[in-house]
Amino acid sequence: MRKKEDKYDFRAFGLAIKEARMKQGLTREQVGSLIEIDPRYLTNIENKGQHPSIQVLYDLVSLLNVSVDEFFLPDSDRIKNTRRRQLEKQLDSLTDNDLIIMESVADGIIKSKKVGEN
């Protein structure tokens, strides 16, 4: 049995899971059913920072498209955060014409930042 005190605080992860679940319009019962866990277990992860098992952690991040990078890797090593992953998932459902519009919006944001810097 492990004797070391747990060093990692899972509360931020739990809050990210809760936010992603709610953003997708899923209840705890629905998520519990989809990944085969008791909704009370999910409540404890979301609200109390309970440490999930590795399998539950994997199932939650896969289902809700949450990046673990932002929780377990230093800022400099972060590749894709949760917001970026969720945006990419939304972009996957757009048509090519929709993507042209999104590209124009991104170009406009980048240009406005450059103007603001000058």
TORNU-593015 format. One record per residue (C-alpha): residue in three letters; x, y, z. Coordinates in steps of 0.25 Angstrom, whole numbers, padded with zeros to 4 digits, always signed. Layout:
N
ALAXYZ...
//
This chain:
118
MET+0000+0000+0000ARG+0005+0014-0003LYS+0009+0022+0009LYS+0013+0035+0002GLU+0003+0047+0003ASP-0003+0051-0010LYS+0003+0063-0016TYR-0006+0066-0028ASP-0018+0074-0025PHE-0029+0069-0035ARG-0039+0081-0032ALA-0035+0089-0045PHE-0036+0076-0053GLY-0050+0073-0047LEU-0055+0087-0050ALA-0050+0086-0065ILE-0058+0073-0066LYS-0070+0079-0060GLU-0069+0091-0070ALA-0067+0082-0082ARG-0079+0073-0078MET-0088+0085-0076LYS-0083+0092-0089GLN-0087+0079-0096GLY-0101+0079-0089LEU-0098+0066-0082THR-0103+0062-0069ARG-0095+0054-0059GLU-0104+0043-0061GLN-0102+0043-0076VAL-0087+0043-0074GLY-0087+0032-0063SER-0095+0024-0073LEU-0086+0026-0085ILE-0073+0023-0077GLU-0080+0013-0067ILE-0077+0020-0054ASP-0087+0024-0043PRO-0091+0039-0044ARG-0087+0041-0030TYR-0073+0037-0033LEU-0073+0048-0044THR-0079+0058-0034ASN-0067+0056-0025ILE-0057+0057-0036GLU-0064+0070-0041ASN-0067+0077-0027LYS-0056+0071-0018GLY-0045+0068-0027GLN-0045+0053-0024HIS-0034+0045-0031PRO-0040+0037-0042SER-0035+0024-0046ILE-0026+0024-0059GLN-0037+0018-0067VAL-0048+0028-0062LEU-0038+0039-0065TYR-0036+0034-0079ASP-0050+0032-0082LEU-0054+0046-0077VAL-0043+0053-0085SER-0047+0045-0097LEU-0062+0047-0096LEU-0061+0062-0092ASN-0049+0066-0101VAL-0041+0071-0089SER-0026+0073-0090VAL-0018+0067-0079ASP-0006+0075-0083GLU-0011+0087-0076PHE-0012+0080-0063PHE+0001+0071-0063LEU+0011+0078-0072PRO+0018+0091-0069ASP+0013+0103-0077SER+0025+0103-0086ASP+0022+0088-0090ARG+0007+0091-0093ILE+0003+0086-0107LYS-0012+0088-0108ASN-0021+0093-0096THR-0035+0089-0094ARG-0041+0101-0101ARG-0033+0098-0114ARG-0037+0084-0114GLN-0051+0087-0112LEU-0050+0098-0123GLU-0044+0088-0133LYS-0055+0078-0130GLN-0065+0089-0134LEU-0057+0092-0146ASP-0058+0078-0151SER-0073+0079-0152LEU-0072+0091-0162THR-0072+0091-0177ASP-0061+0097-0185ASN-0069+0110-0187ASP-0071+0111-0172LEU-0056+0109-0170ILE-0053+0120-0180ILE-0061+0130-0171MET-0054+0124-0159GLU-0040+0127-0165SER-0044+0141-0169VAL-0048+0143-0154ALA-0035+0138-0149ASP-0028+0147-0159GLY-0035+0159-0154ILE-0032+0156-0140ILE-0017+0154-0143LYS-0017+0167-0151SER-0024+0175-0140LYS-0014+0170-0130LYS-0003+0175-0139VAL-0010+0189-0140GLY-0011+0190-0125GLU+0003+0187-0123ASN+0008+0198-0132
//
